[in-house]
Amino acid sequence: MINIAIDGPSGAGKSTLAKALAKELGYIHTDTGALYRTVGLAVRRAGISPDDKEAVIALLPSVRISLRYEADGQKIYLDGEDVGALIRTNDISSYASKVSAIPEVRAFLLELQRGIARENNVIMDGRDIGTVILPDAEVKFFITVSDEERARRRHRELAARGESLSLEEVRRTMAERDKSDSTREIAPAVPAPDAVFLDNTGDFTETVSRALAIIRSKTERHE
């Protein structure tokens, strides 16, 4: 199986790029950020503070998360409920960032992620895919985008979902999450030593073309 890892900060367009590449190559796309968001949703629904580490850990055995791959892409379920539209709020982003810093949460989701990669040609995006989840991936990308453009993209995304946050609030929240994710002790969100840096600030079609060329050049031996 061929595994491709895509890492980068929030708002860099990791999932959008991963979906485009998966469609072009016929691979499965796995958005691992959705898994942490779903744990965050479960914590919020249970009335637990994401800062209460012990309570979050105690909740994990009762959390039932599953992924299904359908014609229109990845679907994520919590206790049998499709929660894809519920986990993309700014509030859940904050929960996800905090619970993802808990080692037991990362261990809880690790085997699910690796199991998908063992059984499928997969493009997996997140924050520690190339460093922790799939350290032997054939291709590793680290996606970069200017901070201002990332904030604008996220602001448009939230506005489309009906969240009325200012651009400055979005910028501040993203900066806080970047700091939290990149400085956590367990699996910090940093580039893998052998990652290829890919700037996704400009024309998206060009980004996809560059990524495809790199993937094809590195995976020829598998064909």
Beta strands, then each sheet from edge to edge (+ up, - down):
strand 1: 3-7
strand 2: 28-31
strand 3: 65-70
strand 4: 73-78
strand 5: 81-82
strand 6: 122-126
strand 7: 139-144
strand 8: 196-199
sheet 1: 2+ 6+ 1+ 7+ 8+
sheet 2: 3+ 4- 5+
end
